[in-house]
Amino acid sequence: MKNHIYWLKISSGFYDGMDDETFLKMAYKRKFGKELDLNNPVTFNEKLQWLKLNDQKPEYTEMVDNRKKRIGQSIQ
């Protein structure tokens, strides 16, 4: 039941006002049961979260958009 409420909050925009770092820390704690250490990331998942916050290049958005276009074309 808790999982359903969590996804309802996400889809309704409940977390929209929250900054990215706070949201990632909350979601990480919920998923893995421990605090997210962004100052000294050790695990693969911690490093992925660090990259989400610190390696934001415009090319990445373009790559994802192009991938979505290809997927959409293959479905039609």
C-alpha positions in Angstrom: 0.0 0.0 0.0 2.8 2.4 0.8 4.3 2.0 -2.6 1.0 2.9 -4.3 0.8 6.1 -2.2 4.4 7.0 -3.1 3.7 6.7 -6.8 0.5 8.7 -6.5 2.4 11.5 -4.8 5.0 11.5 -7.6 2.4 11.5 -10.4 0.4 14.2 -8.8 3.4 16.5 -8.5 3.6 16.3 -4.7 7.4 16.4 -4.9 7.7 19.1 -7.6 8.8 21.8 -5.2 11.6 19.7 -3.7 15.1 20.2 -5.0 16.8 17.2 -6.8 19.3 16.4 -4.1 16.6 16.2 -1.3 14.4 14.1 -3.5 17.2 11.7 -4.4 18.2 11.3 -0.7 14.6 10.6 0.3 14.0 8.1 -2.5 17.4 6.4 -1.9 16.6 6.0 1.9 13.2 4.6 1.0 14.6 2.1 -1.5 17.8 1.0 0.2 17.1 1.8 3.9 20.3 3.8 4.4 21.4 7.4 3.9 22.8 8.5 0.5 26.4 9.7 0.9 26.9 12.1 -2.0 30.2 13.5 -0.5 31.9 10.1 -0.7 29.9 7.8 -3.0 31.2 4.2 -2.7 28.5 1.9 -4.2 27.4 1.9 -7.8 24.0 3.3 -6.9 25.5 6.1 -4.9 27.7 7.1 -7.8 24.8 7.1 -10.2 22.9 9.5 -7.9 26.0 11.7 -7.7 26.2 11.7 -11.6 22.5 12.7 -11.8 23.2 15.8 -9.8 26.7 16.8 -10.9 27.1 15.7 -14.6 24.2 17.4 -16.3 25.1 18.1 -19.9 22.6 19.4 -22.5 23.7 16.6 -24.9 22.2 14.0 -22.5 18.8 15.5 -22.9 19.2 15.4 -26.7 20.3 11.8 -26.6 17.3 10.7 -24.5 14.9 12.7 -26.8 16.4 11.0 -29.9 16.0 7.6 -28.2 12.3 8.4 -27.4 11.7 9.3 -31.0 13.2 6.0 -32.2 11.1 4.0 -29.8 8.0 5.9 -30.8 8.6 5.2 -34.5 9.2 1.5 -33.9 5.9 1.2 -32.0 3.8 2.8 -34.8 
